[in-house]
Amino acid sequence: MNIITLRLKEQPAVPLEVEVLSPDVLKNLSHAEICAGSIQLGKRQRRIDDFFEVEGERSDQLEIHGDISRLKWVGRSMTGGRITIHGNVGMHLGAYMQGGSIEVHGNAGDWVGAEMSNGLIHIHGNAGGQIGAGYRGSMKGMQDGAIIVDGSAGLEIGMRMKKGTIVVGGPAKDFAGLDMKGGNIVLLAGAEIRTGAWMMRGTIISLTPIPLLPTFHFSCSYSPVFLRLYANFLSKLGISIPVDPKAGHYHLYSGDTSVPGKGEILIWRPLETGQIPRTTGCTKVDS
């Protein structure tokens, strides 16, 4: 398989804007054309080969090696192909993404997958804030696709998202699911405070207890049938969530009633010794 490989030669002194580093742009270019590709360093135009050693040509498979944490907009608006990054990456990774996949063997900055409409992004390290969010002034965040972060995440993940899936393996900071309008956020290690603030619709699943706003009201404790189907989808992404009623149940909280919203937060509660498993129906219990 032909692969375009870029190896960082030197760190830029200021952030480097590299929208050109996308399979859509590079897949039909010769080696010489890739080397001459234009990238933005502050107010100046520079060539790709000013900062990278370039191998390969005419491929929708792109590999980047090195710490590119000062590079912005990698994979912007890509519609297909694959980007693999061996190192850290900067802000706006996969913003406006429409298809394809991005895999990062390192950490990522803020705004990963902002306003994306399809595709898969997998961060094996930590990520910053506003994952899958809508940009300031925009009324919609990600509209489909999946973002997986193995490590921790920053502020406002999933802000205004309408559809799609965000999974965070480590703890998330404040305002997870802020103004959420749909889709699913899975918090494998919980979140800090104000989770689901101004939430209109959608589902937030936490496998550990999290502090909730008083505008989320406890509804019931049950084993949701839809989660069994959703667990099958997540398993294809390498994610496992508990769904066996013999192991525990989910506490359902509805809100944010201050909006008023119709979102839901599901918090996993493992069964204690001697506790009777809940049925699949939503049964009111003491919270």
C-alpha positions in Angstrom: 0.0 0.0 0.0 1.3 3.4 -0.9 1.6 5.7 2.1 2.6 9.4 2.3 5.0 9.8 5.2 5.9 13.1 6.8 8.7 13.4 9.4 9.0 16.7 11.3 12.4 18.3 10.9 12.0 21.2 13.3 9.4 22.7 15.6 7.9 26.0 14.2 8.5 29.1 16.3 4.8 29.9 16.2 1.7 27.7 15.5 1.7 26.4 11.9 -1.7 26.2 10.0 -1.7 23.0 7.9 -5.1 22.4 6.4 -3.2 21.0 3.4 -2.4 17.9 5.5 -5.5 16.1 4.5 -6.0 12.9 2.3 -8.4 14.9 0.1 -5.6 17.4 -0.8 -2.7 15.0 -1.1 -4.1 11.9 -2.7 -3.6 13.1 -6.3 -0.3 15.0 -5.8 3.1 13.9 -6.9 6.1 13.9 -4.5 7.3 17.2 -5.8 3.8 18.8 -5.5 3.5 17.6 -1.9 6.9 19.1 -1.0 5.8 22.4 -2.5 2.5 22.5 -0.7 1.7 25.8 1.0 1.3 26.0 4.8 0.8 29.2 6.9 3.4 30.3 9.4 2.1 33.4 11.0 1.8 35.9 8.1 4.2 34.0 5.8 3.6 31.2 3.3 6.0 28.3 3.7 6.5 25.0 1.9 5.7 21.6 3.5 9.3 20.4 3.0 10.5 23.4 5.0 9.4 21.5 8.1 9.0 17.9 7.0 10.9 15.2 5.3 8.5 13.8 2.7 8.2 10.3 1.4 5.6 8.8 -1.0 3.0 10.3 -3.3 -0.6 10.0 -4.6 -2.2 8.3 -1.6 -5.1 8.8 0.8 -3.1 7.2 3.6 -1.0 9.8 5.5 1.5 9.1 8.3 3.0 12.0 10.4 5.9 11.4 12.8 7.1 13.9 15.4 5.7 16.3 18.0 3.3 18.4 15.9 1.6 20.0 18.9 2.1 23.4 17.3 0.4 22.4 14.1 -3.3 23.3 13.7 -6.1 22.0 11.4 -4.6 18.6 10.5 -7.3 16.7 8.6 -9.7 19.7 8.3 -12.9 18.8 6.3 -11.5 15.5 5.2 -14.0 13.2 3.5 -12.1 9.9 3.4 -8.8 8.2 3.7 -6.7 7.8 6.9 -4.3 9.9 8.9 -2.0 8.3 11.5 0.0 10.5 13.8 2.9 9.2 15.9 3.3 12.0 18.4 1.3 14.9 19.9 -0.9 17.1 17.7 -2.3 20.6 18.0 -5.7 22.3 17.9 -8.6 21.7 15.5 -7.7 18.1 14.6 -10.3 16.8 12.2 -12.5 19.9 12.5 -15.4 19.8 10.0 -14.5 16.2 9.2 -16.9 14.4 6.9 -15.4 10.9 6.6 -12.3 8.7 6.9 -10.3 8.1 10.1 -7.7 9.8 12.2 -5.6 7.9 14.8 -3.2 9.7 17.2 -0.5 7.9 19.2 -0.1 10.8 21.6 -2.1 13.7 23.0 -4.3 16.2 21.1 -5.1 19.9 21.7 -8.5 21.6 21.9 -11.4 21.3 19.4 -10.8 17.8 18.3 -13.5 16.9 15.7 -15.3 20.3 16.1 -18.5 20.3 14.1 -17.6 17.0 12.3 -20.4 15.3 10.4 -18.9 11.8 10.0 -15.7 9.7 10.4 -13.7 8.3 13.3 -11.1 10.0 15.5 -9.2 7.9 18.0 -6.8 9.7 20.5 -4.7 7.2 22.4 -3.5 9.8 24.9 -5.2 12.9 26.5 -7.2 15.6 24.6 -8.0 19.2 25.4 -11.4 20.9 25.6 -14.3 21.4 23.3 -14.1 17.9 21.8 -16.8 17.5 19.1 -18.1 20.9 20.1 -19.6 23.8 18.1 -17.3 26.8 17.5 -18.1 30.1 19.3 -21.3 31.5 17.8 -22.3 28.3 16.1 -25.5 26.6 17.2 -24.4 23.1 16.4 -21.5 20.8 17.3 -20.7 17.4 15.8 -23.5 16.0 13.8 -22.4 12.4 13.5 -19.3 10.2 13.7 -17.3 9.0 16.7 -14.5 10.4 18.8 -12.6 8.2 21.2 -10.2 9.5 23.8 -8.3 6.9 25.8 -7.1 9.4 28.4 -8.6 12.5 30.0 -10.4 15.4 28.3 -10.8 19.1 29.0 -13.7 21.5 29.3 -17.0 21.5 27.4 -16.7 18.2 25.5 -19.7 17.7 23.2 -20.9 21.3 23.5 -24.0 21.7 21.3 -23.5 18.3 19.7 -26.5 17.0 17.8 -25.6 13.4 16.9 -22.7 11.0 17.1 -20.6 9.4 19.9 -17.9 10.7 22.2 -16.1 8.3 24.5 -13.6 9.5 27.2 -11.6 6.9 29.0 -10.2 9.2 31.7 -11.9 11.9 33.7 -13.4 14.9 31.9 -13.4 18.4 33.2 -16.4 20.8 33.8 -19.4 21.3 31.5 -19.3 17.9 29.7 -22.3 17.9 27.4 -22.9 21.7 27.7 -26.0 22.7 25.7 -26.1 19.2 24.2 -28.8 18.7 21.6 -28.5 15.0 20.8 -26.0 12.2 20.5 -24.2 10.2 23.2 -21.3 10.9 25.5 -19.8 8.0 27.4 -17.6 8.8 30.5 -15.7 5.7 31.5 -14.1 7.5 34.4 -16.7 10.2 35.2 -16.4 14.0 35.0 -16.0 17.0 37.3 -18.9 19.4 37.8 -21.8 20.9 35.8 -22.2 17.9 33.5 -25.1 18.3 31.1 -25.7 22.0 31.9 -28.4 23.4 29.6 -28.8 20.0 28.0 -31.7 19.8 25.6 -31.6 16.2 24.4 -29.2 13.3 24.1 -27.7 10.8 26.6 -24.7 11.0 28.9 -23.5 7.7 30.3 -21.1 7.7 33.3 -19.7 4.4 34.7 -18.7 6.2 37.9 -20.7 8.5 40.2 -20.6 12.2 39.2 -21.9 15.4 40.9 -25.1 16.5 39.2 -26.8 19.9 39.0 -29.9 20.3 41.0 -31.9 20.8 37.8 -31.4 17.0 37.0 -34.1 15.0 38.6 -33.8 11.3 39.6 -36.3 9.2 37.6 -35.7 5.6 38.2 -33.2 2.7 38.4 -33.3 0.2 35.6 -31.4 -1.8 32.9 -32.1 0.0 29.6 -32.7 -2.3 26.6 -31.4 0.3 24.2 -28.0 0.1 25.9 -27.6 -3.5 24.9 -27.8 -2.5 21.3 -25.6 0.5 21.9 -23.0 -1.7 23.6 -22.7 -3.8 20.4 -21.9 -0.6 18.5 -19.3 0.4 21.1 -17.7 -3.0 21.1 -16.8 -2.5 17.4 -14.9 0.5 18.5 -13.1 -1.4 21.3 -15.2 0.1 24.1 -17.0 -2.0 26.7 -19.8 -0.8 29.0 -21.8 -2.9 31.5 -25.3 -4.0 30.5 -25.9 -7.2 32.4 -28.7 -6.6 35.0 -27.2 -9.3 37.2 -24.1 -7.0 37.6 -25.9 -3.7 38.3 -28.3 -1.1 37.0 -28.3 2.5 35.8 -29.8 5.4 37.7 -31.6 7.7 35.3 -31.6 11.5 35.8 -33.6 13.8 33.5 -32.9 17.4 32.7 -31.7 20.1 32.4 -35.1 21.3 33.7 -33.8 24.9 33.8 -33.9 25.1 29.9 -36.3 23.0 30.1 -34.6 20.0 28.5 -35.3 16.4 27.8 -31.8 15.0 28.1 -30.8 12.0 30.3 -27.8 11.1 32.4 -27.3 7.4 33.2 -25.0 6.6 36.1 -24.0 2.9 36.5 -24.4 1.4 40.0 -23.0 -2.1 40.5 -25.1 -4.5 42.6 -24.2 -4.8 46.2 -24.0 -8.2 47.9 -27.5 -9.6 48.3 -29.1 -6.9 46.2 -31.8 -8.1 43.8 -31.2 -7.3 40.0 -33.6 -4.7 38.5 -35.8 -5.6 35.5 -35.5 -3.8 32.2 -38.5 -1.6 33.0 -37.9 1.7 34.7 -38.7 1.1 38.4 -38.7 3.9 40.9 -36.3 3.3 43.7 -34.6 5.4 46.4 -31.7 7.3 44.9 
